[in-house]
Amino acid sequence: MPGPLTLRVVTLLCAAPIALAAQHEGHGGATSATRPAVELSQSRTSSGTTWLPDAERVPGLHTSAGNWSFMLHGAAFLQYVQTLGTRGQSQTGSANWAMFMATRPAGGGRVRLRVMATAEPFTLAGRGYPQLLQVAHDYRGQLAPDRQHPHELFAEISAAYEWAASDGLAVSLYAAPVGEPALGPVAYNHRPSAAYEPTAPLGHLAQDYTHESLGVITLGVFGRRARLEASVFNGSHPDDVRTNLDLQGGKLDAIAGRLTLAPSTGVTTALWFGAIPAAAGAHAHEASRRFGASLLHVRPRSSGAWSTTLLYAAIAPEDEPTRHSILVESTVDLTPAQAVFARAEYVRRTADELALTGSVPDELDLLAVSLGAARRLWRSRGATVVAGARVTAHLVPPALEPFYGSRTPLAVLAYLRLAPPAP
């Protein structure tokens, strides 16, 4: 069992909303005694406690039983990746995730239970998939450069409780043995602008790496147009064993805060700041401050939607220069069955993050631009199958040309995607 008291508190808090639901059900379930909640579109709910624009049509399968409402959504990509140049690699595997969510009125408010899981530890292997210029990660005592690690088997196990203090103002509590603190944007695999993009951004470490934190408590207050929240969480990185929760030795030692605004049905914006202490051992990383801002825009079209994300995020380690990242990504449904998507990124890396030695500058400015297209092959009431392809061009400084064989190394990707249909 986990040793630290703080992780026991997280587990108890996760159980509390379930107890509230059971107690409320024993008094006759949802009745007129339930205080009116702040009515928000179901489309707004995203990873952790982040918000999507109301105009987004979230793909998923929905059902209900009594006072409970259930939703299942996710995606599975059967993908082939080929990176070119001196550090080129290839792999056939699957990036995938599934999220199950249950909600119901409880105790004068609303309870939400959520589990997100992935088979990536088995379908991508421990070293993950090839991705040029990605931060090297530790795998079995050795660095794995130019690869993106797989997600944890359980990326989120959480409970949230929302209680309306008045008409238009509510408070919320989110607790998770593994989950997402109020730090960063909507995680990339939940963003509509990346619906057809299975790979993580190069700026993943600065942007949304903490979405699999091992212990989170978030308290928030929100209305129809704004949400202010604060988190305490375990700032350690997950280790290279992706199939366990690894709560031993964990503690809630990091803090974060985020302000989210929804000025219109098609737009959400967020500002965040966090402080993470240093960690040693299998979870080794330096102490840092993290901050950033994002804007998500969804514009409905007769053929579907046009979704765009603008994102800035930075890591400011102690006694080291700040490392910045900028991302622009967009997806346009040209027809109900065809879409095009693009992503452009700037990241600042260190030679250590790329596992480079020799005459390499301490700081490196890197660019990447991706263009792709997707076409629906099959659709039923419960699922869609889409074929897609993408090419990525990278731009590296002259000092990296000997390592990558070119100043513009390329990567190509082809996939089949299985996912629930949009409503």
C-alpha positions in Angstrom: 0.0 0.0 0.0 1.2 3.6 -0.6 3.2 4.9 2.3 2.7 8.7 2.2 -0.3 10.1 3.9 -1.0 12.5 1.0 -1.6 9.6 -1.4 -4.0 8.0 1.0 -5.9 11.3 1.1 -6.2 11.3 -2.7 -7.6 7.8 -2.6 -10.2 8.8 0.1 -11.2 11.8 -1.9 -11.8 9.7 -4.9 -14.1 7.5 -2.9 -16.0 10.4 -1.4 -18.1 11.3 -4.4 -19.1 7.7 -4.8 -20.3 7.6 -1.2 -22.2 10.8 -1.8 -23.9 9.2 -4.8 -24.9 6.2 -2.8 -26.2 8.3 0.1 -28.2 10.4 -2.3 -29.6 7.4 -4.1 -30.8 6.0 -0.8 -33.0 9.1 -0.4 -34.7 8.6 -3.7 -32.1 9.5 -6.3 -32.2 12.8 -8.2 -35.2 14.8 -7.1 -36.3 18.4 -6.8 -34.0 18.6 -3.8 -31.0 18.6 -6.1 -29.7 22.1 -6.4 -29.8 23.4 -10.1 -26.3 23.0 -11.5 -24.4 25.5 -13.6 -25.6 24.2 -16.9 -22.7 23.6 -19.3 -22.6 21.8 -22.6 -21.4 18.1 -22.4 -19.1 19.0 -25.3 -17.1 21.2 -22.9 -15.8 18.4 -20.7 -12.3 17.3 -21.8 -9.2 15.8 -20.2 -8.8 16.5 -16.5 -10.7 19.7 -15.7 -10.0 21.4 -19.0 -12.7 22.9 -21.3 -13.3 22.5 -25.0 -15.4 25.0 -26.9 -19.1 24.3 -26.7 -19.3 24.1 -30.5 -17.2 21.0 -30.6 -19.1 17.8 -31.4 -17.3 15.2 -29.2 -17.3 11.7 -30.7 -18.5 9.1 -28.3 -21.1 6.4 -27.5 -23.7 7.5 -25.0 -26.2 5.6 -22.8 -28.0 5.9 -19.5 -29.4 3.8 -16.6 -31.6 5.4 -14.0 -29.9 8.7 -12.9 -26.5 7.7 -14.4 -25.3 8.9 -17.8 -22.4 7.1 -19.4 -20.1 7.9 -22.2 -17.3 6.0 -24.0 -14.9 7.6 -26.4 -11.4 7.2 -27.7 -9.4 6.3 -30.7 -7.0 3.6 -32.0 -4.4 4.2 -34.7 -2.8 1.3 -36.5 0.2 3.2 -37.7 3.5 2.9 -39.7 6.1 5.5 -38.9 9.3 6.0 -40.9 11.9 8.7 -39.9 14.6 9.4 -42.4 18.2 10.5 -42.1 21.2 9.3 -40.0 18.9 8.8 -37.0 16.1 7.3 -39.1 14.0 4.4 -37.6 10.7 2.7 -38.6 8.0 1.0 -36.6 4.5 -0.5 -37.1 2.4 -0.2 -34.0 -0.7 1.3 -32.4 -1.3 4.6 -30.5 -4.6 4.3 -28.7 -6.7 5.3 -25.8 -10.2 4.8 -24.4 -12.1 6.9 -21.8 -15.1 5.8 -19.9 -17.1 8.4 -17.9 -20.2 8.2 -15.7 -22.1 11.1 -14.2 -25.2 11.5 -12.0 -26.8 14.0 -9.6 -25.6 13.5 -6.0 -25.8 15.3 -2.7 -27.2 18.5 -4.2 -24.7 18.6 -7.0 -23.2 16.3 -9.6 -20.6 13.5 -9.5 -18.4 12.4 -12.4 -16.2 9.3 -12.4 -13.7 8.7 -15.2 -11.2 6.1 -16.3 -8.8 6.5 -19.2 -6.7 3.6 -20.3 -4.4 2.6 -23.2 -2.8 -0.5 -24.6 0.3 1.4 -25.8 2.7 -0.3 -23.3 2.0 -3.4 -25.4 1.3 -2.0 -28.9 4.2 0.5 -29.0 6.7 -1.4 -26.8 8.7 0.2 -24.0 10.7 2.6 -26.2 7.7 4.1 -27.9 7.5 5.2 -31.5 10.1 7.0 -33.6 9.8 10.8 -33.5 12.8 13.0 -34.6 13.9 15.7 -32.2 11.7 14.5 -29.3 13.2 14.7 -25.8 15.1 11.5 -25.0 13.6 9.4 -22.3 15.0 6.8 -20.0 14.2 3.1 -20.8 15.8 0.3 -18.8 18.7 2.4 -17.7 19.5 3.8 -21.2 18.4 6.9 -23.1 16.0 6.4 -26.0 16.5 9.5 -28.2 14.2 10.6 -31.1 11.4 8.5 -29.7 8.1 9.3 -27.9 7.4 7.1 -25.0 4.1 5.2 -24.7 1.4 6.4 -22.3 0.7 4.8 -18.9 -1.7 1.8 -18.9 -4.0 3.9 -16.8 -3.7 7.6 -17.8 -6.5 8.7 -15.6 -8.6 7.3 -12.7 -10.5 10.2 -11.2 -13.6 11.4 -9.4 -15.0 14.9 -9.5 -17.8 16.6 -7.6 -19.5 19.8 -8.6 -21.9 21.8 -6.4 -23.8 24.8 -7.4 -23.4 27.5 -4.8 -25.9 29.7 -6.6 -27.5 30.1 -10.0 -24.5 30.6 -12.2 -21.7 29.9 -9.7 -20.4 26.4 -8.7 -17.4 24.9 -6.9 -15.7 21.7 -7.9 -13.4 19.1 -6.4 -11.3 16.8 -8.6 -9.2 14.0 -7.1 -7.2 11.2 -8.8 -4.6 8.6 -7.9 -3.5 9.2 -11.6 -4.8 12.2 -13.4 -4.3 15.7 -14.7 -3.6 18.9 -12.6 -4.7 22.4 -13.5 -1.5 22.9 -15.6 -1.4 23.1 -19.3 -3.9 23.0 -22.2 -6.4 20.4 -23.2 -4.1 17.3 -23.7 -3.2 16.8 -27.4 -5.0 13.5 -27.9 -8.3 15.2 -26.7 -8.0 18.3 -28.9 -10.3 18.4 -32.0 -7.5 20.2 -33.9 -5.4 17.0 -33.5 -8.2 14.4 -34.1 -6.3 12.9 -37.1 -2.8 13.3 -35.6 -1.7 10.3 -33.5 1.7 11.6 -32.5 2.6 13.9 -29.6 3.8 17.4 -30.2 7.5 18.1 -29.9 6.7 20.5 -27.1 4.8 17.8 -25.2 7.2 18.0 -22.2 6.5 21.7 -21.7 2.9 21.7 -22.7 0.9 18.7 -21.2 3.4 16.2 -19.9 1.8 16.3 -16.4 -1.5 14.9 -17.7 -0.5 11.5 -16.1 0.5 12.8 -12.7 0.5 10.1 -10.0 -1.7 11.9 -7.4 -3.8 15.0 -8.0 -6.2 17.2 -6.0 -7.8 20.2 -7.7 -10.2 22.7 -6.2 -12.1 25.1 -8.5 -14.8 27.7 -8.8 -16.6 28.3 -12.1 -19.5 29.9 -13.9 -20.8 29.6 -17.5 -17.9 31.6 -19.0 -14.9 31.2 -16.6 -13.2 28.7 -14.4 -10.5 29.4 -11.8 -8.7 26.4 -10.2 -5.7 25.3 -8.2 -4.0 22.0 -7.8 -1.6 20.1 -5.6 -0.1 17.1 -7.3 2.8 14.6 -7.4 5.4 16.3 -9.6 7.5 13.2 -10.3 7.7 11.8 -13.8 6.3 8.3 -14.3 9.1 5.8 -14.7 9.7 3.5 -17.7 7.4 0.7 -16.3 4.1 1.8 -17.9 1.8 -0.9 -16.5 1.7 0.1 -12.8 0.6 3.2 -10.9 3.9 3.3 -9.0 2.5 5.3 -6.0 5.2 4.1 -3.6 7.2 7.2 -2.4 4.9 9.6 -4.1 3.8 12.9 -2.4 1.8 16.0 -3.4 4.8 18.3 -3.7 3.9 20.4 -6.8 1.4 23.2 -7.2 -0.4 24.7 -10.2 -3.2 27.1 -11.1 -5.2 27.8 -14.2 -7.7 30.4 -15.4 -10.0 29.2 -18.3 -12.3 31.5 -20.2 -15.1 30.6 -22.7 -16.0 34.0 -24.2 -18.1 32.4 -27.0 -19.4 29.0 -28.0 -16.5 28.5 -30.4 -13.6 29.7 -28.2 -11.9 28.7 -25.0 -8.7 30.2 -23.7 -6.5 29.3 -20.8 -3.6 30.7 -18.7 -1.6 28.5 -16.3 1.4 28.5 -14.0 3.0 25.7 -11.9 6.0 24.9 -9.8 7.5 21.4 -9.7 10.4 20.5 -7.3 13.4 18.4 -8.3 13.2 14.6 -8.1 15.9 11.9 -8.0 16.1 8.2 -8.8 13.9 6.6 -11.4 11.8 9.9 -11.5 14.8 12.2 -11.9 14.2 15.7 -13.2 15.2 19.2 -12.3 13.1 21.7 -10.3 11.2 24.1 -12.7 8.5 26.5 -13.1 6.0 26.0 -16.0 3.7 28.5 -17.6 1.8 29.1 -20.8 -1.4 30.0 -22.6 -3.7 28.4 -25.2 -6.6 29.3 -27.4 -8.9 26.7 -28.9 -11.3 27.6 -31.7 -14.0 25.5 -33.3 -16.0 26.7 -36.3 -18.9 24.5 -37.4 -19.2 23.8 -41.1 -21.8 22.0 -43.2 -19.2 19.3 -43.7 -18.1 19.1 -40.1 -15.9 21.7 -38.4 -12.7 23.7 -38.6 -10.7 23.3 -35.4 -7.6 25.2 -34.5 -5.2 25.4 -31.5 -2.7 28.2 -30.7 -0.4 27.2 -27.8 2.6 28.7 -26.0 4.2 26.8 -23.1 7.6 27.1 -21.3 9.7 25.3 -18.8 12.0 27.5 -16.6 14.5 25.3 -14.7 16.3 26.7 -11.7 19.5 28.6 -12.8 19.0 27.7 -16.5 17.5 29.6 -19.4 13.8 29.2 -20.1 12.9 26.6 -22.8 10.0 27.8 -24.9 7.6 26.0 -27.2 5.0 27.3 -29.7 2.5 25.2 -31.5 -0.2 25.9 -34.2 -2.3 23.0 -35.3 -5.5 22.9 -37.3 -7.9 20.3 -38.8 -10.5 21.1 -41.5 -13.4 18.8 -42.6 -13.5 19.4 -46.3 -16.5 17.0 -46.7 -18.2 14.7 -44.2 -15.7 12.0 -45.3 -12.5 14.0 -46.0 -10.2 16.2 -43.9 -6.9 17.8 -44.0 -4.7 18.6 -41.0 -1.5 20.5 -40.2 0.8 21.2 -37.3 3.7 23.7 -37.0 6.0 23.8 -34.0 9.0 25.7 -32.6 10.8 24.2 -29.6 14.0 25.1 -27.8 16.0 22.1 -26.8 19.3 21.4 -24.9 22.0 19.0 -26.2 21.3 16.7 -23.2 17.6 16.5 -24.1 18.6 15.2 -27.6 21.2 12.9 -26.1 24.0 14.6 -28.1 27.6 15.0 -27.2 30.5 16.8 -28.8 30.6 20.3 -30.3 26.9 21.1 -30.0 25.6 24.4 -28.6 23.9 24.2 -25.2 20.7 25.5 -26.6 19.1 24.6 -29.9 16.2 26.2 -31.8 14.2 23.6 -33.8 11.2 23.7 -36.2 8.8 21.1 -37.5 5.9 21.4 -40.0 3.5 18.6 -40.7 0.8 18.2 -43.4 -1.6 15.4 -43.7 -4.9 14.2 -45.1 -7.6 11.7 -43.9 -10.5 10.0 -45.6 -13.3 8.0 -44.0 -13.5 4.4 -45.4 -16.5 3.1 -43.3 -19.1 4.3 -40.8 -21.7 2.6 -38.7 -23.8 3.8 -35.7 -21.0 2.8 -33.3 -17.7 3.3 -35.1 -15.8 4.9 -38.1 -12.7 3.8 -39.9 -10.4 6.4 -41.4 -7.3 6.1 -43.5 -4.7 8.9 -43.1 -1.2 9.9 -44.1 1.2 12.7 -43.0 4.6 14.0 -43.8 6.7 16.1 -41.4 9.7 18.3 -42.3 12.1 19.3 -39.6 14.5 22.2 -39.7 17.7 21.9 -37.5 20.6 24.2 -37.0 23.9 23.5 -38.9 25.5 22.0 -35.7 23.0 19.1 -35.9 23.4 18.3 -39.6 26.2 15.7 -38.8 23.9 13.9 -36.4 20.8 13.8 -38.6 22.4 13.7 -42.1 20.5 16.8 -43.2 19.3 20.2 -42.0 15.8 19.1 -43.1 15.2 15.5 -42.0 11.8 14.1 -42.9 9.3 11.7 -41.3 6.3 10.0 -42.9 3.3 8.3 -41.3 0.4 6.2 -42.5 -2.4 4.8 -40.5 -5.9 3.4 -40.1 -8.0 5.0 -37.3 -10.9 3.4 -35.5 -13.0 5.7 -33.4 -16.7 6.4 -32.4 -18.6 8.7 -34.8 -19.2 12.3 -34.1 -22.8 13.1 -33.1 
